[in-house]
Amino acid sequence: MEIVVGGLIAIINQGLLYWRIQQLKRKNVRNPGKIINLARISLIERLILVGVLLVLAMQQLDPLGVILSFFLINLSLTYYQQWYLKP
């Protein structure tokens, strides 16, 4: 169960990041200041959401299993997006 919960949290994290990147592409933002501001907002909201979800999951399940599965699945999703999804 820890692997499933950690994986879901990782998928939510990567999904939010992908959604923000798609927003930037759709709006065709070229202003560097605006891009940095949106990156900061995205970082803060993902950090808070992932932090809250991990704390809630670790209260109910084995903390080490949740953290390890979150880390490994998040790493593998990042690797997949980097090498196999072409912009």
FIPA-939125 format. One record per residue: residue in three letters; z, x, y of N, C-alpha, C, O in turn. Coordinates in steps of 0.001 Angstrom, whole numbers, plus 500000, padded with zeros to 6 digits. Layout:
! residues N
ALAZXYZXYZXYZXY
...
This chain:
! residues 87
MET500000500817498806500000500000500000500000500860501258499415500484502273
GLU500662502025501188500718502912502347499328503402502738499011503534503920
ILE498504503670501729497153504158501994496330503085502702495572503387503623
VAL496479501852502276495731500747502881496157500551504334495311500414505218
VAL497458500539504581497961500315505938497573501477506856497110501254507974
GLY497760502711506389497354503866507186495862503870507460495428504226508556
GLY495080503477506470493631503387506642493226502321507642492323502537508450
LEU493886501175507594493579500122508561493906500548509987493155500248510915
ILE495010501239510159495374501723511493494345502747511971493967502742513143
ALA493888503623511077492866504606511443491553503922511813490887504332512764
ILE491180502892511074489946502160511368490054501451512711489090501427513476
ILE491210500877513004491422500241514311491300501277515422490680501013516452
ASN491884502449515221491815503513516217490368503934516476489947504015517630
GLN489615504198515430488230504623515585487354503488516120486412503728516876
GLY487667502260515727486914501113516234487079500934517726486110500643518428
LEU488290501102518219488518501022519662487769502119520409487191501872521467
LEU487780503326519860487056504426520482485558504139520517484910504329521546
TYR485018503686519407483592503364519335483233502241520303482181502285520940
TRP484099501235520417483868500122521324483815500591522772482960500150523540
ARG484737501492523146484740502021524519483484502845524802482926502766525896
ILE483042503627523831481826504418524020480619503505524201479757503762525042
GLN480561502435523407479463501480523544479499500762524888478451500453525454
GLN480694500495525401480815499895526734480214500803527790479489500345528673
LEU480515502091527699479951503051528656478431503089528566477751503156529591
LYS477898503047527364476448503087527196475788501821527726474733501884528358
ARG476410500667527469475843499399527937475846499308529455474885498829530057
LYS476929499769530070477036499697531529476251500808532216476081500787533435
ASN475767501788531431474995502907531950475736503615533083475185503837534162
VAL476976503961532820477829504618533806477406506073533942477311506792532947
ARG477151506510535183476741507889535444477753508642536299477698509869536389
ASN478675507918536925479654508543537804480714509268536959481419508628536179
PRO480832510605537110481805511353536293483246510898536502484033510891535555
GLY483598510523537716484954510052537973485269508776537218486372508607536698
LYS484298507882537161484487506618536446484572506852534934485345506193534237
ILE483776507786534444483804508110533016485165508685532626485734508306531602
ILE485683509601533447486999510192533182488087509128533224488987509121532384
ASN488004508232534197489002507163534314488980506248533090490034505882532570
LEU487793505879532632487699505031531442488162505772530187488729505161529280
ALA487922507083530130488409507871528992489932507905528973490543507812527909
ARG490539508037530132492009508029530213492579506685529782493548506624529025
ILE491975505618530267492439504280529903492321504071528396493238503546527763
SER491193504482527826490986504348526392492011505158525607492544504685524603
LEU492284506371526060493264507220525388494652506578525405495347506564524389
ILE495046506055526550496377505453526676496499504208525806497495504036525103
GLU495487503335525848495606502111525054495552502403523559496250501744522789
ARG494750503364523126494727503712521708496026504375521281496524504115520186
LEU496581505230522135497843505899521823498975504891521656499754504977520706
ILE499065503937522581500123502927522513499936502032521289500890501781520551
LEU498712501551521071498460500654519941498723501345518609499389500782517739
VAL498209502552518444498406503277517188499872503620516999500393503522515889
GLY500540504018518066501966504339517973502791503146517524503640503269516642
VAL502545501999518127503291500790517756502991500390516313503904500065515553
LEU501712500415515936501353500037514568501940501001513538502396500571512478
LEU501933502300513841502512503259512905504023503081512773504562503169511670
VAL504703502835513879506154502624513819506471501384512987507366501411512143
LEU505740500302513226505973499082512452505698499310510956506446498831510103
ALA504627500039510650504291500297509249505328501211508596505685501010507435
MET505812502212509331506764503151508744508139502527508539508925503031507736
GLN508445501446509244509711500748509015509686499987507699510724499803507063
GLN508504499544507290508388498745506076508001499561504843508381499218503723
LEU507242500645505053506697501420503940507155502875504023507879503261504941
ASP506724503669503052507041505094503026506377505797504208505149505810504293
PRO507157506384505126506581506999506331505588508121506035504549508210506689
LEU505889508973505068504993510089504763503633509588504267502598510128504656
GLY503628508580503428502378508029502922501537507400504019500316507556504039
VAL502186506693504927501468506049506026500848507106506936499673507009507290
ILE501628508110507313501135509154508223500015509958507573498989510209508206
LEU500197510361506327499160511149505650497862510368505487496779510900505726
SER497972509111505081496752508327504911496084508073506262494857508109506352
PHE496869507817507316496300507644508650495561508907509077494425508837509547
PHE496201510059508914495605511317509334494323511616508558493300511950509156
LEU494372511499507242493208511848506427492037510895506646490891511336506732
ILE492308509609506738491226508645506939490665508762508348489455508642508541
ASN491524508994509337491057509193510706490180510442510793489146510433511461
LEU490590511504510122489809512737510096488458512522509416487435513010509896
SER488454511799508309487193511568507607486263510657508410485050510865508400
LEU486801509660509101485964508808509951485364509599511113484204509400511474
THR486150510485511689485654511320512778484545512237512271483521512401512934
TYR484744512832511105483723513689510504482449512903510233481349513382510507
TYR482595511706509699481436510863509399480668510532510668479442510636510695
GLN481379510135511722480718509799512983480036511007513597478970510882514200
GLN480635512159513450480102513391514027478797513810513345477843514206514015
TRP478757513721512009477641514310511275476601513309510799475441513676510613
TYR476984512061510598476043511126509983475544510021510899474512509412510618
LEU476242509752511973475773508729512917475112509417514090475781510070514891
LYS473852509280514193473103509908515292473056508941516469472798507752516281
PRO473305509440517686473280508548518866471894508045519195471721507292520153
